[in-house]
Amino acid sequence: MYGYDNYYKEMKNRGADIISIKVGTEEELETLKYWISNNFTKDEIGGIVSFGAGITDAHSITYSNIVNRWGNIANHVMTFVG
């Protein structure tokens, strides 16, 4: 994409709302999966999810590189597109 006109045209293509979905339980994870899959509708268009979490300290990561707890400050972010 080159040129200001193209940039300006696409700048209007933004998300309408920002929502928060808790993912602490299996039921809440199912809600998140439903959002990614089809935006809580029967459409084939899915949602975009930015997932942020924080690793509290070096003890949060086990010897097998598995995070066993998350902190309160997000220092790890992933984006999922449905």
C-alpha positions in Angstrom: 0.0 0.0 0.0 1.6 3.3 -1.1 0.5 6.9 -0.9 -1.4 8.9 1.6 -4.8 8.4 -0.1 -4.6 4.7 0.4 -3.4 5.2 4.0 -6.2 7.6 4.7 -8.9 5.3 3.2 -7.8 2.4 5.3 -7.4 4.5 8.4 -11.2 4.5 8.6 -11.3 0.7 8.8 -11.3 0.3 12.6 -12.9 -1.8 15.3 -16.2 -0.5 16.5 -16.0 -1.8 20.0 -13.5 -3.2 22.5 -14.8 -5.8 24.9 -13.2 -7.9 27.7 -13.8 -11.6 28.0 -12.5 -13.4 31.2 -10.8 -16.7 30.5 -10.3 -18.1 34.0 -12.7 -21.1 33.7 -13.5 -23.6 31.0 -16.8 -22.0 30.3 -15.1 -18.6 29.9 -12.7 -20.2 27.4 -15.6 -21.6 25.4 -17.0 -18.0 25.2 -13.6 -16.8 23.9 -13.5 -19.6 21.3 -17.1 -18.6 20.2 -16.0 -15.0 19.8 -13.0 -16.0 17.7 -15.0 -18.3 15.6 -18.0 -16.1 14.7 -18.3 -12.9 16.8 -21.1 -14.3 18.9 -23.3 -14.6 15.7 -23.9 -17.3 13.1 -21.7 -15.4 10.6 -18.6 -16.9 9.1 -16.7 -13.8 10.1 -14.7 -14.2 13.3 -13.3 -11.9 15.9 -9.9 -10.5 16.6 -8.5 -11.1 20.1 -5.5 -9.6 21.7 -4.6 -11.7 24.7 -2.3 -10.1 27.3 -0.8 -11.7 30.3 2.2 -11.2 32.6 4.9 -13.4 33.9 5.5 -12.4 37.5 9.0 -13.7 37.9 11.5 -16.4 36.9 9.7 -18.9 39.2 6.6 -18.6 36.9 8.4 -20.7 34.3 9.1 -24.3 35.1 12.1 -26.3 34.0 10.2 -27.5 31.0 9.4 -23.9 29.9 5.8 -24.1 30.9 4.3 -20.9 32.4 2.5 -22.1 35.6 1.1 -18.7 36.7 0.5 -15.3 35.3 1.0 -11.9 36.9 -1.1 -8.7 37.0 1.0 -6.7 34.5 0.8 -7.7 30.8 4.2 -8.2 29.4 3.3 -11.0 27.0 0.8 -10.3 24.2 -0.6 -12.5 21.4 -3.2 -11.7 18.7 -5.7 -14.3 17.4 -7.7 -13.7 14.2 -10.8 -15.8 13.6 
